[in-house]
């Protein structure tokens, strides 16, 4: 066999073994500590039996080396011993880890090493709190989980439409729809879990129209001691990265006062009413926050509001006063992600500054440091399609934002489908921009702190 053929045949084995030597796996150190412990155990037993092991081992090695150097030059015998030792270390490590891999990861060592490296990297990611609801929050989570596994999704519980609304009326408690979407977005097997959880039964007395995910969470609530435990148990079953928490455990119902004087009750009815919202609130008023939500906000290194419907996805979370106070008191970078398009019945004719103004008025103060807005407008064909639904791009009025003292970040974070013409935030572009902003903000804070010390 030629040298080139030997290299080709051994390269896969060498490549797999070399990966185990990469830093950050926390595997090699424990193997070496185990080996050292075994040697010390054998040495201690020998001492207990008064075998004077150090003397005999030293004597044996001395005789062995004398015999070896008598017939083989030291530069040859030494090299052979070194090579033999290295081979035994490599062989033992490869076989040990191979046995572990067969049980934990039948796909092979490469997949196991990659997963360990990814796990270590994500565990070192920043502690992120994302506040919102609807498809906007689950879209954001899908991108964020590639940067950190220390994610807390704070989800609105005001939904009262569709399958969630029916379950809420029939069984009481929280609407499971938005919680379901966030759990699926953070799940390890995201694609499969999303398809499974979003599957809607087409037939069946009482089943038609319900999604499997909503029924799963409702059943889990019945099995466990309540919604908080149900969500925790579901998170374990789905092996999600991070945690999903409802903003409150109260049975919250939204109400809105429109400019024409109408008072509309119910999240789904507010959008359908088709009027301009003057005030918004909930019953019961001032619902208590889930304690774990407040703890997550206190420990957060980055807080993100949105994207999502202003009045029906983001604001319901901010109707919990303790959440507003916790975000306002946080020293972490805080950013609001504005929607790309206006929503009929909610934000008709709104600009970016209008969104900021509504949030400031509701919270009684500015609770974020910057607002992120889509830079490029959708295609003309897409704009025509949205115009038929009385929707338009959110205008970026920089002068008004500057006058309000609001920092605006413009970036292309949009995905556009050609059939049908539809725009949404790109999970990965959005997450990349947010993490880049977080890194820059942290860097600036460190430089400012250093200059103050000097």
Residue, then its C-alpha position, 0 to 999 in steps of 0.5 A: x500500500x502506498x503512503x498516499x493510500x495510508x494517509x487517505x485511510x487513516x485521515x478520518x480516524x485522525x480527524x475524529x480523534x483530533x476533534x476531541x483535543x479541541x478546548x472547551x469540551x470538558x472531557x479530556x481533563x476528567x479522563x486524565x483525572x480519572x487516570x491519575x486517580x487510578x494510579x494513586x489508588x494502585x500506589x496506595x494499595x501497594x503501600x498498604x501491603x508494604x510492597x514498597x512499590x516506588x523502590x521496585x518500580x524504580x529498580x525494574x525501570x532501571x534494569x529495563x533501560x540498561x538492557x534496552x540501551x545495551x542493544x538499542x541506541x537511546x535515541x531509537x529506544x526513547x523514540x519508540x517508547x514515546x511513540x508507543x505511549x502516545x499510541x496507547x493514549x490515543x487508542x484508549x481515548x478513541x475506544x473509550x469515547x467511541x463506546x460512549x458515542x455508541x450509546x449517546x449518539x449513534x450518528x457518530x463521534x463527529x456529531x457528538x463533538x459538534x454537539x458538545x462544542x455547540x452546547x458549550x458555546x450556547x451556554x456561554x451566551x448572554x442572558x436574553x429576555x424577549x417580551x412579546x407574543x404572536x408569530x413575531x416572538x417565535x420568529x425572534x426566538x428561532x434566530x436567538x437560539x443560535x447565539x445563546x441557550x440562556x433565553x427567557x421568552x415572556x409571553x402575553x396571555x391575552x389571546x382569546x381567539x381561535x383554538x386558544x379562545x375556545x379552550x380558554x372558555x371551556x377549560x379556563x386558565x391561560x390561552x396556550x397558542x402563543x406559549x405553544x409557538x414559543x416552545x416549538x421555536x426553542x425546541x431542539x427538533x424545531x421543524x418536526x415539533x412546529x409541524x406537530x404542534x401546529x397540526x389542526x384537526x379537521x374533523x371530530x366532534x369538539x376536535x375540529x379547529x383545535x391544534x395539537x399543541x394547544x391540546x397538549x399544553x391543556x392536557x399537561x395543565x390538567x396533569x400537573x399542578x398548574x400552568x407554570x408547572x405544565x410549561x416547565x414539564x413541556x419544556x423538558x419533554x421538548x428539550x427546549x433551549x431556555x425557558x418560556x414564561x407567561x407574563x402573568x397567571x391571571x385570567x387577563x382580558x383586554x379592553x380598548x377604548x376607541x376614538x369614536x367612544x366605543x369600548x371593546x372587550x377581547x383581544x380578537x374583537x379589538x382588531x376586528x372593531x376597525x377603529x383607532x385605539x385611544x386607550x387600552x387596559x385589561x381586567x383585572x387591572x394591574x395583574x401580578x407578574x410571575x415571580x420567575x419573569x421578574x427574576x429573569x429580567x433582573x438577571x438579563x444582559x439583553x432585553x428585547x421588546x417585539x416584534x409583534x402587534x403593538x396593542x395585542x402582543x407587546x402591550x398586554x405584557x406591559x399592562x403588568x406594572x411589575x414587568x414595566x418597573x423591572x425593565x425600567x430598572x434594568x441596566x441591561x441594553x434594551x431595544x424595541x423591534x418595530x413591526x415592518x408593516x402597519x396592522x389594520x385596526x391597530x396601527x393604521x397610518x402609524x410611524x415609528x415615532x407613533x409606536x414609541x409614543x404609545x409605549x412611552x405613554x402607557x409605561x409612563x417613561x422610556x423603558x428601552x434604549x433604542x428602536x430597530x426598524x426595517x431599512x428597505x421597503x418591500x417590493x412594489x408587488x408586495x406593497x400592492x398586495x398589502x395595500x388591498x388589505x389597507x396595510x402599508x410600511x411603517x414610516x421611519x420619521x427620523x426627525x421626530x425620533x431625534x426630537x424625542x431623544x430616541x436612538x433608531x437603528x436601521x437594518x435590513x431584517x426582512x424576508x419577502x416571500x414571492x408567492x404569496x407576496x408576504x413579508x416578515x422578520x428574518x429570524x437569523x438576520x434579526x438575531x444577528x443585528x441584535x447581537x451585533x448591537x448588544x456587543x457594540x453596546x457592551x463594548x462602549x459601556x466597558x470603555x466608558x467604565x474604564x475611562x471613569x476609573x482612569 
